[in-house]
Amino acid sequence: MTDRDSTSERHAVVVGGGIAGVTAALRLADAGLRVTLLENRPRLGGLAFSFRRGELTVDNGQHVYLRCCTAYRWFLDRVDGARLAPLQPRLDVPVLDAAHPGGPRLGRLRRTALPVPLHLAASLARYPHLSLAERAAVGRAAFALRGLDPADPALDGVDFATWLRRHGQSARAVEALWDLVGVATLNATAPNASMALAAMVFRTGLLSDPGAADIGWARVPLGELHDTLARKALDTAGVRTELRTRVSELTRADDGRWNVTAGTGRLTADAVVLAVPQREAHALLPEGALDDPDRLLAIGTAPILNLHVVYDRPVLRRPFFAALGSPVQWVFDRTDASGMSEAGSRGDGGGRRAGQYLALSQSAAEDEIDTPVSVLRERYLPELERLLPATRGAEVRDFFVTRERTATFAPAPGVGRLRPAARTNAPGLFLAGSWTATGWPATMEGAVRSGLSAAGAALAALGRRHEHPLEEAA
């Protein structure tokens, strides 16, 4: 790589090609800057990516978003991918209780078109996994949640479980409702989750707008959205993307610009967006960039485990479901998205029979993230047989595991005071990543928001007029 900064044109370097970095690069390029994006991996997308396994294209983990995720929806539009990750018309979550004495019992969390909070009232009234008293208590707690301000610093030091106990929530209510949603969105159980982040999730997702919690997910491999389409959008915007390029040092030049040492070369930039995980950011930050850079090292991480099961026949008729009374959390049908349907159809006449590919998403997986595949297979296949009777006569063609040991930052009480803003003390240096102070947990939405914030701060510092895209949409 050589330095190509011989012109007077403003140049920005974005370090990191995850969703946050791609977002920042697109916004900076849209504002007229010359942008270089540097990514150490051979692909874009960060921790939301795909890979090949035989005939399948496999996502490293199941990712979903909600209608209230306005920033990620902007990202999908910007890379021309919205049609490939549609939203439900209305929230509808099948919930199977494996521990019910009469066999797995189905309940549903659904909304109507009524205004908040009436949009969930009918579903809660009929929710079979809670008693009448527990449903009433949930309603009272939801009303109390509506009165909270997630930005209140006092909430950051309280854990969600303590707040739920204070508001009359039983252990069953926590399992069957609050953790059902919270573990999937926060990647932590209630005792390990900041009340500020929990309040943000539930107030925004369930108590802000009737359609806020409608679920969307990719009907294609994530790599098609976050790598293929993202790279096309970057190319069209004029961003120069350098893959397999590790940044080793950031230094401030005498003229106030930045020297970015990467690979065997060096770039000079008017602005740098550091869009890498917190520990990598800590290693690259120059002295004085943050008042207390070691705060970044105090931001913990939390794992997510994904189990992938390929059956020789269809065993699930729904696109997904959540489970209670079982170690299984959320199960998604990834047959079409992985290309398995096409592979099966090509196998007619002596080839492979059509089957089904299920992905189990296991958040807050600290206890199982290093468990051997053989043990996980012995534990989870019988659980799927409990939940899905059709699996009992089916052949398991493949069972494999993907592990993200540092999938998200840990949303522990007190994490809010550790998360830095986009702007640093070093002029021209900005931070992006879902772990920064977005107000959101570690989601694709938070990643996009962080990239927008970093790009906006950089443009403001360079005197470039710009409008925030979410404000434009409003």
Phi, psi and omega per residue, in radians:
M1 nan 2.378 3.134
T2 -2.071 2.765 3.109
D3 -1.381 2.120 -3.102
R4 -1.963 0.433 -3.015
D5 -1.665 0.908 -3.106
S6 -1.528 -0.177 -3.136
T7 -1.678 2.976 3.119
S8 -1.531 0.024 -3.128
E9 -1.117 2.425 3.125
R10 -1.122 2.351 -3.058
H11 -2.201 2.295 3.079
A12 -2.072 2.440 3.049
V13 -1.996 2.243 3.060
V14 -1.900 2.177 -3.133
V15 -1.780 1.935 -3.129
G16 2.018 2.160 -3.082
G17 -1.895 0.497 2.969
G18 -1.310 -2.988 -3.095
I19 -1.061 -0.686 3.129
A20 -1.114 -0.796 -3.121
G21 -1.164 -0.730 3.105
V22 -1.077 -0.741 3.114
T23 -1.028 -0.867 -3.125
A24 -1.054 -0.756 -3.125
A25 -1.091 -0.751 3.133
L26 -1.106 -0.762 -3.121
R27 -1.160 -0.709 3.126
L28 -1.139 -0.721 3.117
A29 -1.177 -0.688 3.122
D30 -1.072 -0.488 -3.134
A31 -1.505 0.044 3.047
G32 1.750 0.068 3.099
L33 -1.432 2.678 2.947
R34 -1.465 2.221 -2.975
V35 -2.192 2.386 2.979
T36 -2.085 2.252 3.118
L37 -1.916 2.180 -3.109
L38 -1.976 2.181 -3.114
E39 -2.324 2.284 -3.108
N40 -1.239 -0.567 -3.102
R41 -1.358 2.943 3.087
P42 -1.457 0.210 -3.078
R43 -2.660 2.919 3.010
L44 -1.701 2.982 3.033
G45 1.979 -0.231 3.120
G46 1.047 -2.204 -3.080
L47 -1.632 0.263 3.057
A48 -2.167 1.433 -2.972
F49 -2.402 3.090 -3.130
S50 -2.261 2.816 3.052
F51 -2.624 2.871 -3.134
R52 -1.630 2.411 2.993
R53 -2.387 1.741 -3.055
G54 1.074 -2.182 -3.128
E55 -1.497 -0.094 -3.065
L56 -1.670 2.561 2.882
T57 -1.836 2.022 -2.932
V58 -1.926 2.309 2.967
D59 -1.390 2.468 3.126
N60 -1.121 -0.395 3.090
G61 -2.906 2.734 3.134
Q62 -1.357 2.190 3.101
H63 -2.096 2.362 3.051
V64 -2.247 2.903 3.038
Y65 -2.454 2.955 -3.111
L66 -2.041 2.843 3.121
R67 -1.044 -0.511 3.127
C68 -1.292 -0.121 3.122
C69 -1.416 1.273 -3.010
T70 -1.188 -0.539 -3.139
A71 -1.248 -0.776 3.127
Y72 -1.172 -0.594 3.068
R73 -1.127 -0.653 3.031
W74 -1.060 -0.756 3.141
F75 -1.042 -0.816 3.116
L76 -1.020 -0.756 3.099
D77 -1.101 -0.714 -3.056
R78 -1.145 -0.566 3.131
V79 -1.715 0.162 3.120
D80 1.080 0.772 -3.113
G81 -2.127 0.073 -3.059
A82 -1.040 -0.642 -3.111
R83 -1.167 -0.348 -3.094
L84 -1.613 -0.079 3.122
A85 -2.432 1.148 -3.044
P86 -1.271 2.798 3.080
L87 -1.646 2.672 2.958
Q88 -1.033 2.584 3.001
P89 -1.064 -0.672 3.079
R90 -2.607 2.549 3.109
L91 -0.893 2.236 3.098
D92 -2.691 1.854 -3.099
V93 -2.054 1.905 3.013
P94 -1.239 2.333 3.142
V95 -2.206 2.014 -3.125
L96 -1.760 2.189 3.074
D97 -1.702 1.875 -3.094
A98 -1.280 -0.352 -3.042
A99 -1.610 0.049 -3.141
H100 -1.107 2.357 -3.062
P101 -0.990 -0.547 -3.117
G102 -1.562 0.219 -3.064
G103 1.797 2.991 -3.091
P104 -0.894 2.233 -3.104
R105 -1.946 2.301 -3.076
L106 -1.679 2.292 2.961
G107 -2.234 2.919 -3.120
R108 -2.405 2.461 2.953
L109 -1.846 1.886 -3.064
R110 -2.296 2.761 3.087
R111 -2.046 2.820 2.985
T112 -1.948 -3.042 3.105
A113 -1.556 0.066 3.133
L114 -1.167 2.775 3.125
P115 -1.179 2.784 3.062
V116 -1.130 2.412 -0.007
P117 -1.640 0.136 -3.081
L118 -1.166 -0.311 -3.083
H119 -1.104 -0.409 3.133
L120 -1.896 -0.045 -3.011
A121 -1.091 -0.802 -3.105
A122 -1.127 -0.723 3.135
S123 -1.118 -0.778 3.140
L124 -1.132 -0.674 -3.132
A125 -1.091 -0.515 -3.118
R126 -1.789 0.035 -3.057
Y127 -1.159 1.954 -2.964
P128 -1.357 -0.161 -3.056
H129 -1.524 0.003 3.081
L130 -2.262 2.626 3.063
S131 -1.296 2.941 3.116
L132 -1.033 -0.750 3.138
A133 -1.129 -0.697 3.131
E134 -1.162 -0.660 3.109
R135 -1.123 -0.699 3.110
A136 -1.124 -0.710 3.127
A137 -1.145 -0.646 3.079
V138 -1.071 -0.742 3.116
G139 -1.056 -0.716 3.122
R140 -1.161 -0.705 3.125
A141 -1.146 -0.680 3.107
A142 -1.091 -0.688 3.096
F143 -1.093 -0.702 3.110
A144 -1.159 -0.645 3.121
L145 -1.071 -0.643 -3.112
R146 -1.082 -0.407 -3.119
G147 -1.568 -0.002 -3.109
L148 -1.563 2.664 3.026
D149 -1.901 1.886 -3.108
P150 -1.024 -0.364 3.131
A151 -1.423 -0.086 3.127
D152 -1.157 2.040 -3.100
P153 -1.017 -0.471 -3.125
A154 -1.117 -0.547 -3.128
L155 -1.220 -0.470 -3.090
D156 -1.123 -0.495 -3.104
G157 -1.546 -0.015 -3.117
V158 -1.837 2.459 3.070
D159 -1.549 2.667 -3.041
F160 -1.102 -0.656 -3.106
A161 -1.092 -0.700 3.119
T162 -1.085 -0.771 3.124
W163 -1.101 -0.724 -3.141
L164 -1.117 -0.715 3.099
R165 -1.092 -0.735 3.136
R166 -1.101 -0.386 -3.122
H167 -1.904 0.486 2.900
G168 1.303 0.412 -3.115
Q169 -1.548 2.207 3.134
S170 -1.330 2.891 3.080
A171 -1.039 -0.646 3.129
R172 -1.162 -0.710 3.122
A173 -1.123 -0.670 3.099
V174 -1.096 -0.789 -3.123
E175 -1.172 -0.811 -2.953
A176 -1.482 -0.160 -3.121
L177 -2.430 -1.123 -2.993
W178 -1.134 -0.826 3.105
D179 -1.334 -0.464 3.089
L180 -0.975 -0.756 3.109
V181 -1.495 -0.775 -3.008
G182 -1.151 -0.718 -3.135
V183 -1.106 -0.701 -3.118
A184 -1.216 -0.566 -3.077
T185 -1.667 -0.538 -3.101
L186 -1.748 -0.346 -3.018
N187 1.063 0.736 3.092
A188 -2.849 2.576 2.997
T189 -1.332 2.887 -3.034
A190 -0.962 -0.708 -3.141
P191 -1.145 -0.352 -3.061
N192 -1.886 0.242 -3.077
A193 -2.009 2.365 3.034
S194 -1.085 2.324 3.111
M195 -1.088 -0.562 3.134
A196 -1.093 -0.787 3.138
L197 -1.225 -0.671 3.097
A198 -1.099 -0.757 3.120
A199 -1.079 -0.686 3.120
M200 -1.088 -0.788 -3.113
V201 -1.086 -0.897 -3.028
F202 -1.310 -0.662 3.122
R203 -1.158 -0.766 -3.099
T204 -1.294 -0.786 -3.035
G205 -1.346 -0.656 -3.021
L206 -1.979 -0.310 -2.966
L207 -2.220 0.289 -3.127
S208 -1.855 -0.697 -3.067
D209 -2.651 2.532 -3.099
P210 -0.953 -0.634 -3.081
G211 -1.686 0.139 -2.992
A212 -1.059 -0.584 -3.051
A213 -1.676 0.101 3.053
D214 -0.980 2.366 -2.963
I215 -1.709 2.399 3.027
G216 -2.156 2.612 3.082
W217 -2.711 2.786 -3.067
A218 -1.283 2.289 3.034
R219 -1.621 0.096 3.063
V220 -2.253 2.928 3.064
P221 -1.020 2.515 -3.131
L222 -1.016 -0.569 3.132
G223 -1.057 -0.485 3.110
E224 -1.183 -0.606 3.121
L225 -1.399 -0.942 -2.919
H226 -1.563 -0.185 3.103
D227 -2.069 -1.149 -3.046
T228 -1.067 -0.989 -3.124
L229 -1.212 -0.627 3.104
A230 -1.097 -0.750 3.132
R231 -1.123 -0.694 3.098
K232 -1.079 -0.749 3.129
A233 -1.134 -0.703 3.110
L234 -1.111 -0.776 3.134
D235 -1.063 -0.777 -3.132
T236 -1.104 -0.614 -3.141
A237 -1.363 -0.107 3.122
G238 1.571 0.176 3.124
V239 -1.316 2.299 3.023
R240 -1.543 2.102 -3.086
T241 -1.897 2.192 3.104
E242 -2.003 1.914 3.083
L243 -1.592 2.924 -3.112
R244 0.913 0.680 -3.091
T245 -2.218 1.924 -3.110
R246 -1.653 2.260 3.053
V247 -1.495 2.244 -3.086
S248 -1.910 -0.323 -3.086
E249 -2.809 2.511 2.996
L250 -2.137 2.186 3.117
T251 -2.364 2.614 3.135
R252 -1.585 2.229 3.117
A253 -1.418 2.895 -3.115
D254 -1.095 -0.479 -3.126
D255 -1.509 0.096 3.108
G256 1.604 -0.142 3.101
R257 -1.455 3.110 -3.077
W258 -1.988 2.398 2.989
N259 -1.743 2.151 -3.127
V260 -1.967 1.928 3.130
T261 -1.581 2.118 -3.067
A262 -2.554 2.294 -3.113
G263 1.067 -2.182 3.139
T264 -1.868 0.172 -3.083
G265 -2.264 -3.033 -3.131
R266 -2.486 2.416 3.057
L267 -1.965 2.632 3.033
T268 -1.966 2.316 -3.042
A269 -2.371 2.582 3.015
D270 -1.403 -0.448 3.112
A271 -2.561 2.528 3.100
V272 -2.238 2.260 3.006
V273 -1.894 2.074 -3.141
L274 -1.670 1.762 -3.035
A275 -2.014 1.089 -3.121
V276 -2.227 2.914 3.108
P277 -1.005 2.801 -2.973
Q278 -1.034 -0.667 -3.134
R279 -1.234 -0.654 3.067
E280 -1.168 -0.685 3.093
A281 -1.077 -0.746 3.125
H282 -1.019 -0.722 -3.117
A283 -1.187 -0.494 -3.079
L284 -1.674 -0.325 -3.069
L285 -1.110 2.266 3.043
P286 -1.247 2.799 -3.112
E287 -1.041 2.339 3.109
G288 1.536 -0.081 -3.103
A289 -1.156 -0.589 3.030
L290 -2.198 2.594 3.120
D291 -1.067 -0.698 3.141
D292 -2.401 1.418 -3.061
P293 -1.101 -0.396 -3.139
D294 -1.192 -0.207 3.021
R295 -1.017 -0.574 -3.130
L296 -1.102 -0.621 -3.138
L297 -1.261 -0.352 3.123
A298 -1.442 -0.170 3.067
I299 -1.386 1.912 -3.086
G300 -1.291 3.058 3.092
T301 -2.156 2.782 -3.132
A302 -2.348 2.440 -3.071
P303 -1.593 2.795 2.963
I304 -2.318 2.323 3.130
L305 -1.915 2.363 3.077
N306 -2.168 2.249 3.121
L307 -1.888 2.333 -3.059
H308 -2.083 2.169 -3.082
V309 -2.227 2.204 3.112
V310 -1.954 2.062 3.127
Y311 -1.759 2.809 -3.132
D312 -1.470 -0.017 -3.108
R313 -2.694 2.843 3.072
P314 -1.129 2.336 -3.134
V315 -2.243 -0.157 -3.099
L316 -2.386 2.232 -3.117
R317 -1.664 -0.180 -3.120
R318 -1.755 2.753 3.094
P319 -1.220 -0.471 3.108
F320 -2.912 2.901 2.969
F321 -2.742 2.824 3.022
A322 -1.911 2.687 -3.058
A323 -2.144 2.576 2.997
L324 -2.146 2.791 3.087
G325 1.146 0.434 -3.065
S326 -2.708 2.664 3.005
P327 -1.146 -0.341 3.082
V328 -1.128 2.357 3.126
Q329 -1.821 -1.260 -3.112
W330 -2.256 2.420 -3.120
V331 -2.193 2.290 -3.111
F332 -2.175 2.474 3.017
D333 -1.478 1.985 -3.124
R334 -1.932 0.321 -3.042
T335 -1.016 -0.973 -3.085
D336 -1.187 -0.758 -3.076
A337 -1.092 -0.538 -3.093
S338 -1.431 -0.182 -3.055
G339 1.524 0.118 -3.077
M340 -1.190 -0.588 -3.141
S341 -1.060 -0.784 3.132
E342 -1.140 -0.709 3.136
A343 -1.106 -0.672 3.134
G344 -1.189 -0.687 -3.123
S345 -1.177 -0.544 3.102
R346 -1.257 -0.241 -3.090
G347 -1.575 0.093 3.122
D348 -1.059 2.543 3.123
G349 1.449 0.787 3.089
G350 1.803 -0.128 3.129
G351 -1.544 -2.738 -3.123
R352 -1.223 2.441 3.059
R353 -1.373 2.699 3.073
A354 -1.108 2.427 -3.141
G355 -2.411 -2.693 3.130
Q356 -2.565 2.467 -3.120
Y357 -2.020 2.070 3.121
L358 -1.915 2.448 3.054
A359 -2.037 2.198 3.100
L360 -1.762 2.109 3.137
S361 -1.755 2.045 -3.066
Q362 -2.040 1.729 3.140
S363 -1.484 2.927 -3.128
A364 0.848 0.871 -2.948
A365 -1.684 0.605 -3.111
E366 -0.963 -0.650 -3.061
D367 -1.338 -0.268 -3.044
E368 -2.176 -0.017 -2.982
I369 -1.098 -0.470 3.136
D370 -1.897 0.180 -3.139
T371 -1.184 2.359 3.134
P372 -1.030 2.630 -3.125
V373 -1.011 -0.703 -3.110
S374 -1.070 -0.675 3.131
V375 -1.220 -0.735 3.112
L376 -1.093 -0.683 3.114
R377 -1.082 -0.799 -3.139
E378 -1.133 -0.509 -3.103
R379 -1.452 -0.721 -2.935
Y380 -1.670 -0.517 3.111
L381 -1.087 -0.755 3.042
P382 -1.089 -0.566 3.102
E383 -1.160 -0.689 3.071
L384 -1.135 -0.596 3.079
E385 -1.157 -0.608 3.061
R386 -1.134 -0.731 -3.046
L387 -1.429 -0.627 -3.039
L388 -2.198 1.650 -3.104
P389 -0.956 -0.496 -3.104
A390 -1.146 -0.317 3.140
T391 -1.329 -0.275 -3.003
R392 -1.152 -0.483 3.099
G393 -1.865 0.158 -3.057
A394 -1.635 2.617 3.062
E395 -1.550 2.340 3.060
V396 -1.532 1.885 -3.126
R397 -1.339 -0.568 -3.099
D398 -2.715 2.541 3.057
F399 -2.503 2.072 3.129
F400 -2.527 2.943 -2.968
V401 -2.288 2.436 2.924
T402 -2.069 2.414 -3.056
R403 -2.191 2.205 2.993
E404 -2.002 1.702 -3.045
R405 -1.237 -0.460 3.092
T406 -2.142 0.889 -3.035
A407 -1.075 -0.698 -3.095
T408 -2.472 2.917 2.915
F409 -1.303 2.629 -3.139
A410 -1.348 2.149 -3.076
P411 -1.464 0.747 -3.024
A412 -1.202 2.716 3.040
P413 -0.941 2.339 -3.122
G414 1.642 -0.120 -3.082
V415 -1.186 -0.448 -3.091
G416 -1.036 -0.654 -3.117
R417 -1.295 -0.219 -3.129
L418 -1.603 -0.375 -3.020
R419 -1.375 2.162 -3.080
P420 -1.460 2.753 3.032
A421 -1.324 3.008 -3.132
A422 -1.169 -0.658 -3.080
R423 -1.457 2.336 3.075
T424 -1.810 3.104 3.063
N425 -1.268 -0.306 -3.111
A426 -1.556 2.002 -3.112
P427 -0.989 2.267 3.110
G428 1.573 -0.001 -3.139
L429 -2.035 2.229 -3.028
F430 -2.332 2.714 -3.097
L431 -1.995 2.481 3.040
A432 -2.464 2.739 -3.093
G433 2.471 2.621 -3.090
S434 -1.089 -0.304 3.140
W435 -1.406 -0.164 3.107
T436 -1.377 3.117 -2.980
A437 -1.384 1.290 3.110
T438 -1.602 -0.308 -3.001
G439 1.481 -0.164 -3.137
W440 -1.844 2.755 2.983
P441 -1.240 -3.076 -3.053
A442 -1.379 1.491 -3.108
T443 -2.230 2.970 3.024
M444 -1.062 -0.609 3.085
E445 -1.060 -0.825 3.119
G446 -1.077 -0.659 3.131
A447 -1.096 -0.808 3.137
V448 -1.116 -0.772 3.139
R449 -1.023 -0.701 -3.138
S450 -1.140 -0.700 3.104
G451 -1.129 -0.681 3.084
L452 -1.134 -0.721 3.141
S453 -1.130 -0.776 -3.126
A454 -1.124 -0.766 3.128
A455 -1.113 -0.727 3.126
G456 -1.091 -0.736 3.117
A457 -1.137 -0.691 3.121
A458 -1.136 -0.772 -3.132
L459 -1.131 -0.693 3.111
A460 -1.104 -0.731 -3.137
A461 -1.143 -0.511 3.128
L462 -1.554 0.013 3.128
G463 1.311 0.376 3.133
R464 -1.609 2.209 3.084
R465 -1.219 2.427 3.133
H466 -2.787 2.781 3.055
E467 -2.133 2.444 3.112
H468 -1.179 2.265 -3.058
P469 -1.095 -0.520 3.129
L470 -1.272 -0.547 3.055
E471 -1.245 -0.603 3.070
E472 -1.084 -0.749 -3.118
A473 -1.137 -0.604 3.139
A474 -1.177 nan nan
